[in-house]
Amino acid sequence: MEKVRLGIIGIGNMGTNHLKSIQEGKVPEIEVTAVADREDGRIAWAKEYMPAETFFFKEGSDLIDAGVCDAVLIAVPHYQHPQLTVYAMEHGHHVLCEKPAGVYTAQVREMNEAAQKSDRVFAMMFNQRTNCIYRKLHELVTGGELGAIKRVNWIVTDWYRTQSYYDSGSWRATWDGEGGGVLLNQCPHNMDLLQWICGMPDKVRAFCHNGKWHDIEVEDDVTAYLEYPNGATGVFVTTTADAPGTNRFEITLEMGKVVCENDRLMLYKLAENERTFCKTAKGGFDTPECTVTEVETDGVNEQHVGVLKAFAGKILRGTPLVAEGVEGINGLTLSNAMHLSSWLNQEVEIPFDENLFLEELNKRRAASRKKEGTGVVFDTEGSY
């Protein structure tokens, strides 16, 4: 096989972006041979845009059954991700799934078990892992040179959205349609990066405010406190209502701190381990010597195209993926824990009771309101 024949299931905002990137030749080892979408208007657009030999379907399962592709890219509303992933792998297809992996971890756990039984390639569209800043941050923090993590703070409030954005789709910002708000739509990348770089906390206490700034039923403002197994603590803050917003990721370690902000990575490096200095310094107000430098990166930031290239490379040559599909459960575990903590108004330990989470989610789904979308399409990073 010289090229991977890809079927794209869902050509909303993100599916359309992926389709255009491939058709523009940015991913030379992939060709799109089939497209599926339930919206007639989107299929009509795709028929005008794509070659005549392309296959078109209404349902993703029909595309999979047709056998006209080797792999599928799943870019549909969140609840359908695990179901379609499992169905595709059972029918011999490789799978690249958009974030998040699903809405609740029990559902994703079943998907991961199916993937591990399959010999097909399974990848997640965690495109922020291709960002040179986050790749270097991961290298610095996990490399050991800076010692153990002591504190994590991430303020990511540059997700500003208007009411019109939320009104643009009938499934958007509803418990039954989307399964959550800012945590599940805008922040899956942040949830993934947080655990990828810093590891998983074992305790979470979160405050998720539903419809605080918009007329929606899901959360648009979140503050969460995290505790890690080694005693480190963290705070994660996000919202879709701050203008201007902030994106500052700061990690304090025994040998200093690293700060990611405004596309720059700053390293504050101590001359001596703070834990050693604290115990041996003679003066009560002494502070360890510190040097501040901007960390150089390789400058490469291929985003979605990088994930697609790696997906093709894994299928054709066995080269590494950007993110293994089974890793999708990790970031979702974080957001599920935050939701559950807020719903129960108490601290939640990880692992948590997945059945309890689903029970609480289903209560909210049952009361979820139905709404009509405007049909407006918003082409934005981090959401469909």
VODREN-887008 format. One line per field, with one value per residue (C-alpha): residue in one letter; x, y, z. Coordinates in Angstrom, 1 decimal, always signed. Layout:
N
residuo	[A; ...]
c1	[X; ...]
c2	[Y; ...]
c3	[Z; ...]
***
This chain:
384
residuo	[M; E; K; V; R; L; G; I; I; G; I; G; N; M; G; T; N; H; L; K; S; I; Q; E; G; K; V; P; E; I; E; V; T; A; V; A; D; R; E; D; G; R; I; A; W; A; K; E; Y; M; P; A; E; T; F; F; F; K; E; G; S; D; L; I; D; A; G; V; C; D; A; V; L; I; A; V; P; H; Y; Q; H; P; Q; L; T; V; Y; A; M; E; H; G; H; H; V; L; C; E; K; P; A; G; V; Y; T; A; Q; V; R; E; M; N; E; A; A; Q; K; S; D; R; V; F; A; M; M; F; N; Q; R; T; N; C; I; Y; R; K; L; H; E; L; V; T; G; G; E; L; G; A; I; K; R; V; N; W; I; V; T; D; W; Y; R; T; Q; S; Y; Y; D; S; G; S; W; R; A; T; W; D; G; E; G; G; G; V; L; L; N; Q; C; P; H; N; M; D; L; L; Q; W; I; C; G; M; P; D; K; V; R; A; F; C; H; N; G; K; W; H; D; I; E; V; E; D; D; V; T; A; Y; L; E; Y; P; N; G; A; T; G; V; F; V; T; T; T; A; D; A; P; G; T; N; R; F; E; I; T; L; E; M; G; K; V; V; C; E; N; D; R; L; M; L; Y; K; L; A; E; N; E; R; T; F; C; K; T; A; K; G; G; F; D; T; P; E; C; T; V; T; E; V; E; T; D; G; V; N; E; Q; H; V; G; V; L; K; A; F; A; G; K; I; L; R; G; T; P; L; V; A; E; G; V; E; G; I; N; G; L; T; L; S; N; A; M; H; L; S; S; W; L; N; Q; E; V; E; I; P; F; D; E; N; L; F; L; E; E; L; N; K; R; R; A; A; S; R; K; K; E; G; T; G; V; V; F; D; T; E; G; S; Y]
c1	[+0.0; +1.5; -1.4; -4.0; -7.5; -9.4; -13.1; -14.1; -17.2; -18.6; -17.7; -18.7; -16.0; -13.2; -14.0; -14.0; -10.6; -9.1; -10.7; -9.3; -5.8; -5.7; -7.1; -4.6; -1.8; -0.6; -0.8; +0.6; +0.2; -3.5; -6.3; -9.9; -12.1; -15.3; -17.3; -20.3; -22.5; -26.2; -26.6; -27.7; -26.2; -22.7; -22.9; -24.0; -20.9; -18.6; -19.9; -19.0; -15.6; -14.5; -13.6; -16.5; -15.1; -15.6; -18.2; -20.8; -22.9; -25.4; -24.3; -20.8; -21.7; -22.7; -19.3; -17.5; -19.6; -18.9; -15.3; -14.0; -11.4; -8.6; -9.1; -11.6; -11.4; -14.2; -15.3; -18.9; -20.6; -18.8; -21.2; -20.7; -16.9; -16.5; -19.4; -18.1; -14.5; -15.4; -17.5; -14.7; -12.1; -14.4; -14.7; -11.0; -10.4; -7.7; -9.2; -8.2; -10.7; -11.3; -11.1; -12.5; -12.4; -15.9; -18.1; -17.7; -14.8; -16.8; -17.8; -14.2; -12.8; -14.9; -13.5; -9.9; -10.5; -11.8; -8.8; -6.3; -7.9; -7.6; -4.5; -5.6; -4.0; -5.9; -4.9; -6.3; -6.4; -4.4; -2.8; -1.4; +1.2; +2.8; +3.3; +7.1; +6.4; +4.5; +6.8; +9.8; +7.8; +7.1; +10.8; +11.9; +9.4; +9.6; +13.3; +14.2; +16.8; +14.4; +13.5; +10.0; +6.9; +5.8; +3.0; +1.0; -1.0; -2.8; -5.1; -6.5; -9.3; -8.6; -11.6; -14.0; -17.3; -20.5; -24.1; -24.3; -21.7; -23.7; -26.9; -25.3; -26.0; -28.9; -26.5; -24.0; -23.7; -26.3; -25.9; -27.6; -26.0; -22.5; -22.1; -20.6; -19.4; -15.9; -14.2; -15.5; -15.5; -12.7; -10.4; -9.8; -6.4; -5.6; -6.7; -4.5; -1.5; -1.9; -1.7; +0.9; +3.3; +2.5; +1.0; -2.4; -3.5; -5.2; -7.6; -9.7; -12.0; -13.7; -16.3; -18.1; -20.5; -23.3; -24.5; -22.8; -22.0; -24.2; -27.7; -26.6; -27.1; -23.5; -20.4; -18.8; -16.6; -14.4; -11.9; -10.4; -7.9; -5.7; -3.5; -0.8; +0.5; +3.9; +2.2; +2.3; -0.8; -2.3; -5.0; -6.8; -9.0; -10.9; -13.9; -15.4; -16.3; -13.1; -12.1; -9.2; -8.3; -5.1; -3.2; -0.4; +0.9; +3.3; +5.0; +7.2; +9.7; +12.6; +15.1; +13.0; +10.0; +8.9; +6.3; +4.5; +2.8; +2.4; +4.1; +7.3; +8.8; +10.7; +13.0; +13.8; +16.7; +18.0; +21.6; +20.7; +17.7; +15.3; +14.7; +18.4; +18.8; +15.9; +17.5; +21.0; +20.9; +22.1; +20.1; +16.3; +15.8; +18.3; +17.0; +18.7; +20.5; +18.3; +19.0; +16.2; +16.4; +14.0; +14.1; +14.8; +12.6; +12.8; +10.0; +7.9; +4.2; +2.3; -1.0; -3.7; -1.6; +1.2; -1.2; -2.5; +1.0; +1.9; -1.3; -0.4; +3.2; +2.1; -0.2; +2.3; +5.7; +5.0; +6.4; +5.2; +1.8; +1.5; -1.0; -2.1; -5.9; -6.0; -4.4; -7.7; -9.1; -6.6; -7.7; -11.3; -10.7; -9.6; -12.7; -15.1; -13.5; -14.0; -17.6; -18.3; -16.7; -18.8; -22.0; -21.4; -20.0; -17.0; -13.5; -13.2; -10.5; -9.1; -10.0; -13.6; -16.9; -17.6; -21.1; -21.9; -20.6; -22.8; -25.8; -25.3; -24.7; -27.9; -29.9; -28.7; -29.3; -32.8; -33.5; -31.5; -33.5; -34.0; -33.1; -32.9; -29.6; -29.2; -27.3; -24.3; -21.0; -18.1; -14.6; -12.7; -9.7; -10.7; -14.3; -16.6]
c2	[+0.0; +3.4; +5.5; +5.1; +5.2; +7.3; +7.8; +10.9; +10.4; +13.9; +16.9; +19.7; +22.2; +19.9; +17.2; +19.8; +21.2; +17.7; +17.1; +20.3; +19.7; +16.3; +17.5; +20.3; +17.8; +18.5; +14.8; +13.0; +9.5; +9.8; +10.0; +10.6; +8.0; +8.3; +10.8; +10.4; +13.0; +13.1; +16.7; +16.8; +20.3; +19.1; +16.1; +18.4; +20.7; +17.7; +16.4; +19.7; +19.8; +16.1; +14.1; +12.2; +8.8; +9.6; +7.6; +9.4; +8.1; +9.4; +7.1; +6.3; +2.7; +2.5; +4.0; +1.4; -1.5; -0.4; -1.5; +1.5; +2.6; +1.3; +3.8; +6.2; +9.6; +10.1; +13.7; +13.5; +14.6; +13.2; +10.4; +8.6; +8.4; +5.1; +3.4; +4.2; +3.4; -0.1; -0.7; +0.4; -1.8; -4.8; -4.3; -4.2; -0.4; +1.7; +4.6; +8.2; +9.7; +13.4; +14.6; +13.8; +10.0; +10.0; +11.5; +9.1; +6.8; +3.6; +4.0; +4.8; +1.9; -0.5; +1.2; +0.7; -3.0; -3.5; -1.6; -3.7; -6.9; -5.5; -5.4; -2.1; +1.3; +3.5; +7.1; +10.2; +13.7; +15.3; +17.8; +20.1; +17.4; +18.4; +22.0; +22.6; +24.5; +21.6; +19.0; +20.8; +21.3; +17.6; +16.9; +19.3; +18.1; +14.3; +14.3; +14.4; +17.2; +19.7; +17.2; +16.4; +18.6; +20.7; +22.8; +23.1; +26.2; +26.5; +29.4; +28.8; +31.4; +32.3; +30.3; +33.3; +32.3; +34.4; +33.3; +33.0; +30.3; +28.3; +28.8; +27.5; +23.8; +21.9; +19.5; +22.1; +22.9; +20.4; +17.4; +15.1; +16.4; +17.2; +15.7; +18.8; +22.4; +24.0; +20.9; +18.6; +20.9; +23.4; +21.7; +18.1; +19.2; +20.9; +17.9; +15.6; +17.9; +18.3; +14.6; +14.0; +16.5; +16.4; +12.9; +12.1; +13.6; +11.2; +13.8; +16.5; +19.2; +21.2; +23.9; +23.8; +26.7; +25.8; +28.7; +31.3; +33.6; +32.2; +30.9; +27.2; +24.2; +23.1; +24.5; +27.7; +28.5; +26.0; +26.2; +22.9; +22.0; +18.9; +16.8; +14.4; +11.2; +12.8; +15.7; +18.2; +20.4; +22.1; +24.6; +24.5; +27.5; +27.8; +29.7; +30.8; +34.2; +36.1; +38.8; +39.2; +35.7; +34.2; +31.1; +30.6; +27.2; +27.3; +24.2; +24.6; +21.9; +21.2; +22.8; +25.9; +26.5; +26.5; +29.0; +28.6; +31.8; +33.8; +31.1; +31.4; +28.9; +30.4; +28.4; +29.7; +27.3; +27.1; +26.5; +24.0; +21.8; +23.8; +21.0; +20.7; +24.5; +24.9; +22.4; +23.6; +27.4; +29.4; +32.6; +32.6; +34.9; +33.3; +32.3; +29.9; +31.5; +31.5; +32.1; +32.9; +31.8; +31.4; +27.8; +27.1; +24.7; +23.2; +25.5; +22.7; +22.9; +20.8; +20.5; +18.4; +17.7; +16.3; +13.9; +12.8; +12.3; +10.2; +8.2; +7.3; +6.6; +4.1; +2.2; +2.2; +1.8; +1.3; +4.7; +6.3; +8.0; +11.5; +10.0; +6.4; +6.1; +4.3; +7.4; +9.3; +8.0; +9.8; +13.4; +12.3; +10.9; +14.3; +16.1; +13.4; +13.7; +17.5; +17.2; +14.5; +16.6; +19.6; +17.5; +15.9; +19.0; +17.1; +15.8; +12.9; +10.4; +8.9; +6.3; +7.3; +5.3; +5.2; +3.9; +6.8; +9.3; +7.7; +7.8; +11.5; +12.3; +10.5; +12.5; +15.6; +14.1; +13.2; +16.9; +18.2; +20.8; +20.5; +23.4; +24.4; +25.3; +28.4; +26.4; +28.8; +27.1; +28.2; +27.2; +27.3; +25.4; +23.0; +22.4; +21.1]
c3	[+0.0; -1.0; +0.3; +3.0; +1.7; +4.3; +5.0; +6.9; +9.1; +9.9; +7.9; +10.3; +11.1; +12.1; +9.5; +6.8; +7.9; +7.7; +4.3; +2.9; +4.3; +2.6; -0.7; -0.7; -0.6; +2.9; +3.8; +0.7; +2.1; +2.6; +0.0; +0.9; -0.8; +1.2; +3.2; +5.5; +7.1; +8.2; +7.0; +3.3; +2.9; +3.9; +1.6; -1.2; -0.6; -0.5; -3.8; -5.4; -3.7; -4.1; -7.2; -8.9; -7.8; -4.1; -2.2; -0.1; +2.8; +5.3; +8.1; +9.3; +9.7; +6.0; +5.0; +7.1; +5.7; +2.1; +2.3; +0.2; +2.7; +4.9; +7.7; +9.1; +10.7; +13.2; +13.6; +14.9; +18.2; +21.2; +22.3; +19.0; +19.1; +21.0; +19.1; +15.7; +16.7; +17.9; +14.8; +12.5; +14.1; +14.2; +10.4; +9.9; +9.7; +11.3; +13.3; +14.0; +16.5; +17.1; +20.7; +23.2; +23.2; +24.4; +27.1; +30.0; +30.9; +31.1; +27.5; +26.5; +28.5; +26.4; +23.3; +24.5; +25.3; +21.7; +20.4; +22.3; +20.9; +17.4; +15.2; +13.7; +14.3; +16.8; +17.2; +18.9; +17.3; +20.1; +17.8; +20.5; +21.2; +17.9; +19.3; +19.7; +23.0; +24.6; +23.3; +24.8; +28.1; +28.2; +27.7; +30.4; +33.0; +32.4; +31.8; +35.5; +35.3; +37.1; +39.9; +41.1; +40.5; +43.4; +42.0; +38.7; +37.7; +34.3; +33.6; +30.1; +29.5; +25.9; +24.7; +24.4; +22.8; +22.2; +22.7; +18.9; +18.9; +21.4; +19.4; +16.2; +16.8; +18.3; +20.0; +21.2; +24.9; +26.0; +28.3; +25.9; +22.7; +23.8; +27.3; +28.8; +28.2; +28.2; +29.7; +27.0; +24.0; +24.3; +26.9; +25.9; +24.6; +27.9; +29.8; +27.7; +27.9; +31.7; +32.3; +29.5; +31.0; +34.7; +35.2; +36.7; +40.0; +42.5; +44.0; +42.5; +43.9; +41.3; +40.9; +37.5; +37.0; +34.5; +32.3; +34.4; +31.5; +28.7; +28.2; +28.2; +30.5; +30.7; +32.4; +31.0; +34.0; +36.0; +38.8; +39.9; +42.6; +42.1; +44.4; +43.0; +44.5; +45.4; +47.3; +44.5; +44.1; +41.1; +40.0; +36.7; +35.6; +32.4; +30.9; +27.6; +29.0; +29.7; +27.2; +26.9; +28.0; +29.4; +28.6; +31.2; +32.1; +35.0; +36.6; +39.7; +40.3; +42.8; +40.5; +39.4; +37.2; +33.6; +32.3; +29.0; +27.9; +24.7; +22.6; +24.7; +27.1; +30.0; +32.3; +35.8; +36.7; +40.3; +41.0; +43.7; +44.5; +46.5; +49.0; +49.7; +49.9; +52.3; +54.7; +54.6; +54.1; +57.1; +56.6; +57.2; +54.2; +51.8; +48.4; +45.9; +42.9; +39.8; +36.1; +33.6; +30.0; +27.1; +26.0; +22.4; +20.5; +17.0; +15.9; +14.4; +15.0; +12.4; +14.4; +12.8; +9.7; +11.9; +13.5; +10.1; +8.7; +11.8; +11.4; +7.8; +8.8; +11.5; +9.0; +6.2; +8.0; +11.7; +12.7; +16.0; +16.4; +18.0; +20.5; +20.9; +20.9; +24.2; +25.8; +25.2; +28.4; +30.6; +29.8; +29.9; +33.4; +34.5; +33.1; +34.4; +37.9; +37.7; +36.7; +39.4; +42.1; +41.2; +41.0; +44.4; +45.9; +47.3; +46.7; +44.2; +44.2; +41.0; +40.1; +40.8; +40.6; +36.9; +37.4; +39.8; +37.2; +34.5; +36.8; +37.5; +33.8; +32.8; +35.3; +33.4; +30.0; +31.0; +31.8; +28.9; +26.8; +23.1; +20.9; +17.3; +15.7; +13.5; +10.9; +11.2; +10.9; +13.1; +12.0; +15.3; +16.8; +19.5; +18.6; +15.9]
***
